[in-house]
Amino acid sequence: FQLVDSGGGFLQPWGSLILSCATSGFIFNNYAMSWVCQAPVKGLEWVSRIKAAGGTSYANSVKGRFTLSRDIKKNTLYLQMNSLGPEDSAVYYCAKFSSGDWGQGTQVTVSS
C-alpha cells in the first residue's frame, strides 16, 4: 500500500488549502480513511474520517471548516481546509488504520 500526502504550505490566517492523499495498492473505496495531524509539542490528533460507505465525521475543532472527500476514480483522498488559523498549523497525515499505513505527511503553517 502507498499513501502520498501533498498540498501543504504556508498561508495567512483565514486562508484555505486543499490537501491530497494519493493512494495505490488497494481498492480505495473498500476502506475507511482518515486524516490526522501533529503539531509541535502536541501528540497526534484525529481530524476527520471517511467510512468505506462514504459517511464522514470530524473533530469538533474543525467541524464546519474542513471537508473530507474522495475521488474513487483517482484513488485520492482530499481535505478541504477553510478559515485556517495558527492553531491548525501541523503536519497532516492521511492514514489507513486498518493496515497501519500512513502517508509521509504534509506541513501546514498558518501565520501572519
C-alpha positions as CSV (number, residue, x, y, z in Angstrom):
1,F,0.0,0.0,0.0
2,Q,1.2,3.5,-0.7
3,L,-0.2,6.8,0.5
4,V,1.3,10.1,-0.7
5,D,0.3,13.3,1.0
6,S,0.6,16.7,-0.7
7,G,-0.8,20.2,-0.7
8,G,0.6,21.7,2.4
9,G,2.0,25.2,2.6
10,F,2.4,28.4,4.4
11,L,-0.5,30.8,4.5
12,Q,-2.1,33.6,6.4
13,P,-4.9,33.3,8.8
14,W,-8.4,32.8,7.3
15,G,-6.9,31.2,4.2
16,S,-7.8,28.0,2.6
17,L,-5.9,24.9,1.5
18,I,-6.7,21.5,-0.1
19,L,-4.6,18.6,1.0
20,S,-4.4,15.4,-1.2
21,C,-3.6,11.8,-0.4
22,A,-2.9,9.8,-3.5
23,T,-3.2,6.0,-2.8
24,S,-2.3,2.8,-4.6
25,G,-2.1,-0.9,-4.0
26,F,-5.6,-1.4,-2.6
27,I,-9.2,-1.0,-3.5
28,F,-9.6,2.6,-2.3
29,N,-13.3,2.7,-1.5
30,N,-13.3,-0.6,0.4
31,Y,-11.6,1.0,3.4
32,A,-12.1,3.8,5.8
33,M,-9.5,6.5,5.5
34,S,-8.6,9.2,8.0
35,W,-6.7,12.5,8.3
36,V,-4.7,13.1,11.5
37,C,-2.3,15.9,12.4
38,Q,0.6,16.5,14.7
39,A,1.6,20.0,15.9
40,P,4.9,20.8,17.6
41,V,4.9,19.7,21.2
42,K,1.5,18.0,20.7
43,G,0.5,14.5,20.1
44,L,-1.3,13.1,17.2
45,E,-4.8,14.4,16.8
46,W,-7.5,12.8,14.7
47,V,-9.0,15.3,12.3
48,S,-11.5,13.5,10.0
49,R,-12.6,10.2,8.7
50,I,-14.5,8.8,5.8
51,K,-16.1,5.4,6.0
52,A,-15.9,2.9,3.2
53,A,-19.5,3.6,2.5
54,G,-18.8,7.3,2.3
55,G,-20.0,8.8,5.5
56,T,-17.7,11.4,7.1
57,S,-17.0,12.6,10.6
58,Y,-14.9,15.4,12.0
59,A,-13.2,16.5,15.1
60,N,-15.1,19.3,16.9
61,S,-12.2,21.7,16.3
62,V,-12.6,21.5,12.5
63,K,-16.3,20.8,12.1
64,G,-17.8,23.4,9.7
65,R,-14.4,24.4,8.4
66,F,-12.9,21.2,6.9
67,T,-14.4,18.9,4.4
68,L,-13.2,15.4,3.6
69,S,-13.9,13.9,0.2
70,R,-12.6,11.3,-2.1
71,D,-12.3,10.7,-5.8
72,I,-12.7,6.9,-6.3
73,K,-11.5,7.0,-9.9
74,K,-8.3,8.8,-8.9
75,N,-7.9,6.8,-5.7
76,T,-7.3,10.1,-3.9
77,L,-8.5,11.5,-0.6
78,Y,-8.9,15.2,-0.1
79,L,-9.1,17.6,2.8
80,Q,-10.6,21.0,2.1
81,M,-9.5,23.3,4.8
82,N,-11.1,26.7,5.2
83,S,-10.8,29.6,7.7
84,L,-7.5,28.4,8.8
85,G,-5.9,29.7,12.0
86,P,-2.5,29.4,13.7
87,E,-3.9,26.6,15.8
88,D,-4.3,24.5,12.6
89,S,-0.6,24.5,12.0
90,A,0.7,21.0,12.0
91,V,1.9,18.1,9.8
92,Y,-1.1,16.4,8.3
93,Y,-1.1,12.7,7.5
94,C,-3.6,10.5,5.8
95,A,-3.9,7.1,7.3
96,K,-5.5,3.7,6.6
97,F,-5.7,2.5,10.1
98,S,-6.9,-1.0,9.2
99,S,-3.5,-1.8,7.8
100,G,-1.4,0.7,9.7
101,D,-0.4,2.6,6.6
102,W,0.3,6.3,6.7
103,G,1.3,8.9,4.3
104,Q,4.6,10.8,4.7
105,G,2.8,13.9,5.9
106,T,2.5,17.4,4.6
107,Q,3.2,20.6,6.6
108,V,0.6,23.3,7.0
109,T,1.7,26.5,8.6
110,V,-0.7,29.3,9.3
111,S,0.8,32.6,10.4
112,S,0.5,36.3,9.9
